[in-house]
């Protein structure tokens, strides 16, 4: 068994554990059985890495290292493949205060 296949199985195992034991943030209580669609992202990513592994000698190690990097990112919560990209929050800058004209304020306007 190649390192890339082991990395994919580890990623699928982590995803299954998280879905079953913690659920998704939008579900009350969590603890559901994973749907096959939950694994589509891993099929695409690791399938692409398997194509990289077939390029030539030494590329299988590069693909395996990238796969294990994704597993490590999942363990450290840097990547959560069970959440859609739109559900992830991005930090936003605070809104700038509204500009007011002192002259109009003095004359009773806003």
N, C-alpha and C positions, 0 to 999 in steps of 0.2 A: 504494500500500500504506500502511495506517495505521501509526501509531507503536505501537499496541497489538499488531498482528499481528507487527511486527518484534520487539517485546519478547518475545512468545510464542515466536517462532522462536529468539531468542537463548537463552531459558530452556531450550527443548528441546535445543538444541545443547550447552549447558553440562551438562545432565543426561546426555546421551549420552556426552560426553567423559569425565565422571567415572566413569560405569559401565564404559565400555570400558577406560579406562586405569588406574583405581584399584580398581574393584570395590567391593563393599560390605564393611563391616567384619566381617560374619559369614561371609564367603566366603574361603577360603584362596586367595591369589593373585589373586583378582578377574579382570578381563579377560573379561567375558562380553558377549554381545549383549543389548541392552536388550529387555525384554518390553514389549508394548503397555500392560500394566497399570502400568508405571513412569510413564507419562505421564498417568494419570487425574487426578492432582492438578492438573496444569497445565491440563487441559481444563476442570475445574470452576472453578478460580480465574479463569483468563483468559476463560472463557465468561461468568462473572458480571460481570467487568469490561466485557465487550462489551455487556452489557445496560445497564450504567451509561453507556456511551458513547452509547447511543441515547436517553437522557433528553431532551436538548436541546442547544442551542448551547453550546459551551464544555466540555461534559462529556466529549467525546472526548479533550480534552487532559488532563483530570483522570484518566481511566481509563488513558491512556498513561503518565502520570507514575507512577501506582501500579504499573503493569506493569513499568516500568523500575526502580522501587524494589525490586520483588521480584527482578529480575535482579541488581541491585547487591547485595542481601542474599545471594543465592546465590554471587556472586563472592567476597564477604567471608566466606563460610562461616557467616553468621548463620542461614541456612535451608538445610537439606539435604533437598530433596523426595524423594530416593531412599531415605531411611530412614523407617521407620514411627515414629509418635509414641511408641509404647510402648518402642522401643529407645533413645530418648534418655534420658540420665541426668540426674537433677536433684540438686543438692547437698542433702545431708541434714545435719541438726544432729548433733553428737556425742551419744552416749548419756550421760545423767546417771549419776553414780556411785550405786550402791545405798546406801540409807540403812541404817545399823546403829544399834542401841541400845547405848550404852556399858554400861548396867547388865546387859543380858543377856550381853554379851561378858565382863564381869567374873565372872559366875556360871558361865561355861563354855558358854553357848549361842552361837548364831550370830546 
